[in-house]
Every structure is written in structure tokens, then in C-alpha cells.
Amino acid sequence: MSSQDIPEEKHLPSEQGDAHHGGVAVADDPFADPGMPVHKPRIQDIDERAAKRSERVVAMLFTLSMLATIGFIAAYVTIPVDKYVYIFPIGRVSGLNFALGLTLGTALFCIGAGAVHWARTLMSDVEVADERHAIAAPAEVKAKVLQDFAAGASESAIGRRPLIRNTMLGALAMLPLSALMIMRDLGPLPEDKLRKTLWAKGKLLINQNTMEPLRPEDVVVGSLTFAMPEGLEETQHDFQNQIAKAALMIVRLQPQDIKDKRELEWSHDGIVAFSKICTHVGCPISLYEQQTHHVLCPCHQSTFDLSDGARVIFGPAGHALPQLRIGVNDEGFLEARGDFEEPVGPAFWERG
């Protein structure tokens, strides 16, 4: 027997069936709007003392957020970076990271919890049904939205409950201080450290190969010598930082080959001293062409003419190599007449 032979009524539940026969009762309108449940007022809506308690709880949460923000700043300033503490059950962790995470998390959580508790206990609790409308709202809808917004602001009781308002504003105002403190780790301000090196008047030029003071006769025409200031030792903890600014290259030219007037005045018997640090990205310059008096940076091929004020003749470097004014002391050693008159190395934001 095919399904077509089975009477249709055998496949359908009885419209008037009951629970004993497994029948399904069919409503008159299966898509009827069930309506809104009966509104039950909250205790805060009918008891002002309960509302005051909720207000104090919200204010306490916002105040805790402010205290946590202060704790974040205090921890950031006072706890050493290398201090480790034992926290059960985590184990040994960085004291600074733990304190920062705990205080910042508490500050954010208390603001969120305070806002949620405020909304659930003190703001309007009336359910409002609204019709869907087109995306482009007509003028009357815009007016209604503004009216609803004003009503919501009024129902939030922010004007009648200054304790909540003031503590919330305080918590929100102080929270960005955490991010402001973190910005300190971007690095200390350079101040004038990039403008100064260890070179000073009377400092001897020390040969980096022999670690002995240089005499004019030690520098021959066509040679390239590297020097550093007297008193700088490789065992010093800041040696790399200091040599990165004070590294010097010394070349001896025939005085008649020097084209730049200031370069000639700052030299001694054709011996000129320029910064060894390339003004492009700070690579050490080490390639010297005797015939042309050019020095070449091995990183990006910036080329400088040492016979013409070390000006740039090729490559990406932005300006000439700074020159160090030198002379000879009473004992016949080469010495500096002062520091560089401009910052060495690549251009930076303080260069003026």
C-alpha cells in the first residue's frame, strides 16, 4: 500500500485531540503577541533606604577604582623592576608586574561593576517596546530619540545623586593616569645627552689600537687612525654608549689640500679629526681613499670628503661629519680644544 492510499486524516493529529490520545491543541492564532510580563518593581523603586544603600555601593566601587589607580602609580614608582615575590599558587613572579596587573584590573573592574550595579538598581527599570523603523529616521523620530535621551538622563538620577556622579567622574578621570605612567617606559628624555660627548678641552687623543696618547709624528700622510678620549676605558659599564658618541678618526692631509677654511683652522699641521659615526644611521666609518680623501660608510655607502669639511658627496647621509678642534699640548701630544660643536651621528629631534 502506498502512502497515497492512506487516508490523510490518519497522518494528522486531531484538532480536538486530548492528552489521552496524544492530540495537539491548535490555538486560534499561533503567532499572537504574548505581550510583556507584568512589571515587578524593584525594592529600590519603593524603598528610598534601599536606593541609598545601592548608591553607597556604587560610590564605594568607584572610590575603590580611584584607590586602585593610585596604587598602580605607587607600585610603578616604588617597586624595583628586578624584585620577585612568591604568590601562592602561582609561584615566583615579578613583583612589579603582579602589582600593576592587580591594581589596574581592580580599577577597571570596579568601574564596570559600579556602572552595572547603578544600571540594575537605580536607573529606570520600565520595559519599553518600540516599533522598528527605517534606517533614515524622519524628523519626528529624531526628536523622539532626543526626548528619550533626555528622559533617560533624568531617570538615571545622576543629577539627584551627586555622590555617584562625583565618584564616577573621579574614577574615570584618574584611570588614564595609569596609561600616562606606562609611557615613562618609552625611555628617559635625552635632554642634552646626545649633544655632549666625553671630549673636552685638554683631553688627549688616545690611539684605540695601542692605547697610547698620539703625537703628530704618529700620524703620517695618507693614514687613517682611530682615537678615543683620555680616561675612557673598555672596562667601564657605559663604554659602548660613550664610544658611540666619542669615536674619532684622524687623517693627515697636506695643508694645501684642505679646501674648507674652518677645517684648516681646527687642524694641526694638516691633521684633522672627524667623528667616526656616520650621520645616516650611526654606522662606524672605516674605509678611506687616500687619493681622493674620501671616507666611505660600509653600511649604505654614504661618502664624505675629508678635504672639504667632511661634507656629503654621495649616499643617504643628511649632513657632514662633525669636526673636533685639535692642537698639541706642551708635552707634544695631540689634544682636543673642546667638544664637538654639533651632535654626532644621525640627525635627531633635538638638533637645531
C-alpha positions in Angstrom: 0.0 0.0 0.0 1.4 3.4 -1.0 1.3 6.4 1.2 -1.2 7.9 -1.3 -3.7 5.2 -0.3 -3.5 6.0 3.4 -6.3 8.4 4.3 -4.9 11.9 5.0 -6.7 12.1 8.3 -4.6 9.3 9.8 -1.4 11.4 9.4 -2.8 14.4 11.1 -3.5 15.0 14.8 -7.0 15.6 15.7 -7.8 19.3 16.0 -9.8 18.5 19.1 -7.5 15.7 20.4 -6.8 15.5 24.1 -3.8 14.5 26.2 -5.0 10.9 26.4 -4.9 10.4 22.6 -1.7 12.4 22.0 -3.6 15.2 20.3 -2.2 18.7 19.9 -4.4 21.6 20.6 -4.2 24.2 17.9 -4.5 27.8 19.1 -6.8 30.2 17.3 -3.7 32.4 16.4 -0.3 30.6 16.8 1.6 33.9 16.1 -0.2 36.1 18.7 1.9 38.6 20.6 2.3 37.1 24.1 2.7 40.7 25.5 5.0 42.0 28.2 5.2 40.3 31.6 3.7 42.1 34.5 6.2 44.6 35.7 7.5 44.0 39.2 9.1 47.0 40.9 12.5 46.6 42.5 13.0 47.2 46.2 15.0 50.4 45.3 11.9 51.7 43.5 9.7 51.6 46.6 12.2 51.9 49.4 14.5 55.0 49.4 16.7 53.4 52.1 17.5 50.5 49.7 18.2 53.1 47.0 20.6 54.9 49.3 22.3 51.6 50.0 22.7 50.9 46.3 24.0 54.4 45.9 26.7 53.9 48.5 27.7 50.6 47.0 28.2 52.2 43.6 30.1 55.1 45.1 32.3 52.6 47.0 33.1 50.7 43.8 34.1 54.0 42.1 36.2 55.0 45.1 37.9 51.6 45.1 38.7 52.2 41.4 40.4 55.5 42.3 42.4 53.9 45.1 43.5 51.1 42.8 44.7 53.7 40.2 46.7 55.4 42.9 48.1 52.0 43.9 49.1 51.4 40.3 51.0 54.7 40.2 52.6 54.0 43.6 53.6 50.5 42.5 55.1 51.7 39.2 57.2 54.3 41.0 58.3 52.3 44.1 58.7 48.6 43.2 62.0 47.7 41.6 61.9 46.0 38.2 64.1 43.1 39.3 62.1 42.3 42.5 60.5 38.9 42.6 57.9 37.7 45.1 56.2 34.3 45.8 52.5 34.3 45.2 50.6 31.2 46.0 49.7 29.2 43.9 51.4 31.0 41.0 54.9 30.8 42.3 57.7 33.4 41.9 56.6 36.3 39.8 57.8 39.8 39.1 56.5 41.9 42.0 56.1 44.9 39.7 54.1 43.1 37.0 51.9 41.4 39.6 51.2 44.7 41.4 50.5 46.6 38.1 48.1 43.9 36.8 46.3 43.6 40.2 45.8 47.3 40.6 44.9 48.1 37.0 42.5 45.1 36.8 40.8 46.2 40.1 40.4 49.8 38.8 38.8 48.6 35.6 36.6 46.0 37.3 35.3 48.4 39.9 34.3 51.0 37.2 32.5 48.3 35.3 30.8 46.7 38.4 29.8 50.1 39.6 28.2 51.0 36.3 26.3 47.7 36.1 25.1 47.9 39.7 24.0 51.5 39.1 22.0 50.5 36.0 20.4 47.4 37.6 19.3 49.0 40.8 18.9 52.8 40.4 18.3 53.6 36.7 14.8 53.2 35.1 13.5 49.6 35.1 10.5 50.1 32.9 10.3 47.9 29.8 9.6 49.9 26.7 8.5 48.4 23.4 9.2 50.3 20.2 8.4 49.7 16.6 11.1 49.0 14.0 11.7 51.8 11.6 13.8 52.6 8.6 17.5 53.4 8.9 16.9 57.0 7.8 14.8 58.3 10.6 12.3 61.1 10.0 12.5 64.3 11.9 9.8 63.3 14.4 11.8 60.1 15.2 15.0 62.1 15.8 13.0 64.4 18.1 11.7 61.4 19.9 15.3 60.0 20.3 16.5 63.2 21.8 13.5 63.3 24.1 14.1 59.7 25.1 17.8 60.5 25.8 16.8 63.4 27.9 14.3 61.2 29.8 17.0 58.5 30.3 19.4 61.1 31.6 16.8 62.3 34.0 15.8 58.8 35.1 19.4 57.9 35.7 19.2 60.2 38.7 22.7 61.5 38.0 21.6 64.9 38.9 19.8 63.9 42.1 22.7 61.6 43.3 25.8 63.7 43.3 27.8 61.1 45.3 27.6 58.7 42.4 28.2 61.3 39.8 31.3 62.8 41.5 32.9 59.4 42.3 32.3 58.1 38.8 33.8 61.2 37.3 36.8 60.9 39.7 37.3 57.2 38.7 37.1 57.9 35.0 39.4 61.0 35.3 42.1 59.1 37.2 42.1 55.9 35.2 44.1 57.4 32.2 46.9 58.2 34.7 47.8 54.6 34.5 48.5 54.8 30.8 50.3 58.1 31.3 52.7 56.4 33.8 53.4 53.5 31.5 54.5 55.9 28.8 57.5 56.6 31.0 59.0 53.3 29.9 59.3 54.6 26.4 62.7 55.8 27.6 64.1 58.7 29.5 64.2 62.1 27.8 67.6 62.6 26.1 67.8 66.1 27.3 71.2 67.3 26.1 73.0 63.9 26.4 73.1 63.5 22.6 74.7 66.9 22.2 77.6 66.1 24.5 80.5 63.6 24.4 83.5 62.9 26.6 85.6 65.2 24.6 86.7 68.4 26.4 89.4 71.0 26.3 92.8 69.3 27.2 91.6 65.7 26.6 94.4 63.7 25.0 93.7 61.7 21.8 94.3 58.0 22.7 95.1 55.6 19.8 92.5 52.8 20.0 95.0 50.2 18.8 97.9 51.0 21.1 96.0 52.7 23.9 98.8 55.3 23.9 98.5 59.1 23.5 99.1 60.3 19.9 101.8 62.6 18.8 101.7 64.5 15.5 104.6 62.4 14.1 102.5 59.2 14.8 100.0 60.3 12.1 101.5 60.1 8.6 100.0 61.5 5.4 97.5 59.0 3.9 97.0 57.0 7.1 93.7 56.6 9.0 93.9 56.4 12.8 91.1 55.8 15.2 91.1 57.5 18.6 89.1 57.9 21.8 89.2 60.4 24.6 91.6 60.1 27.5 90.1 58.5 30.6 87.7 56.2 28.7 88.3 52.5 29.5 86.8 49.5 27.9 86.0 48.0 31.3 83.6 50.9 32.1 80.0 49.9 32.2 79.0 52.7 29.9 81.9 52.3 27.5 79.7 51.4 24.5 77.4 54.3 25.0 80.3 56.7 25.3 82.4 55.4 22.4 79.3 55.5 20.2 79.4 59.3 20.5 83.1 60.0 21.0 84.7 57.7 18.4 87.2 59.7 16.3 89.0 59.2 13.1 92.2 61.1 12.4 93.7 61.7 9.0 96.7 63.7 7.9 96.4 65.8 4.7 98.7 68.2 3.1 97.6 71.6 4.4 97.3 72.9 0.8 94.8 70.1 0.0 92.4 71.3 2.7 89.6 73.3 1.0 87.5 74.3 3.9 88.7 77.3 5.9 87.3 76.2 9.2 88.7 72.7 8.8 92.1 74.1 8.2 91.9 76.3 11.3 90.7 73.4 13.5 93.5 71.1 12.3 97.1 70.8 13.3 99.8 70.7 10.6 97.3 69.0 8.3 96.0 66.6 10.9 92.2 66.6 11.0 89.9 64.8 13.4 86.3 64.0 12.5 83.6 61.9 14.1 83.7 58.3 13.1 79.9 57.9 13.4 78.1 58.1 10.1 75.3 60.8 10.1 72.9 58.4 8.3 72.1 55.6 10.8 75.2 55.7 13.0 77.4 53.0 11.4 81.2 53.3 12.1 83.1 54.7 9.1 86.2 52.7 8.3 87.0 52.9 4.5 89.4 55.6 3.4 90.6 56.5 -0.1 94.0 58.1 0.1 94.0 59.7 -3.3 90.6 61.4 -3.1 90.5 62.0 0.7 87.1 60.4 0.7 85.8 58.1 3.5 83.0 55.6 2.9 80.4 54.2 5.2 80.2 50.4 4.7 76.5 50.2 5.6 74.9 52.4 2.9 77.8 53.8 1.0 77.5 57.4 2.3 80.7 59.2 1.2 82.3 62.2 2.8 85.1 64.5 1.6 87.6 65.0 4.4 89.4 67.7 2.5 86.2 69.8 2.3 84.7 69.8 5.8 83.7 66.2 5.5 80.6 67.2 3.5 78.4 64.5 2.0 79.2 63.9 -1.7 77.2 60.6 -2.1 74.7 58.5 -0.3 71.8 58.9 2.1 73.6 60.8 4.9 71.9 64.1 5.7 74.8 66.3 6.8 78.6 66.4 7.2 80.6 64.7 9.8 81.2 66.9 12.9 84.9 68.0 13.3 86.8 68.1 16.5 89.1 71.0 17.0 92.6 69.7 18.0 96.0 71.0 18.9 99.2 70.0 20.6 99.9 70.4 24.4 103.2 71.4 26.0 104.3 67.7 26.1 103.8 67.3 22.3 100.7 65.2 22.4 97.6 65.8 20.4 94.7 67.1 22.5 91.2 68.3 22.0 90.4 72.0 22.2 86.8 71.3 23.3 83.8 69.1 22.4 82.1 68.8 19.1 80.1 71.9 18.3 77.1 69.8 17.0 75.6 66.4 17.8 77.4 63.4 16.3 75.7 60.6 14.4 72.3 60.6 12.8 70.0 63.6 13.0 67.6 63.6 15.9 64.7 65.7 17.1 66.8 68.0 19.3 69.1 69.0 16.5 68.5 72.7 15.8 
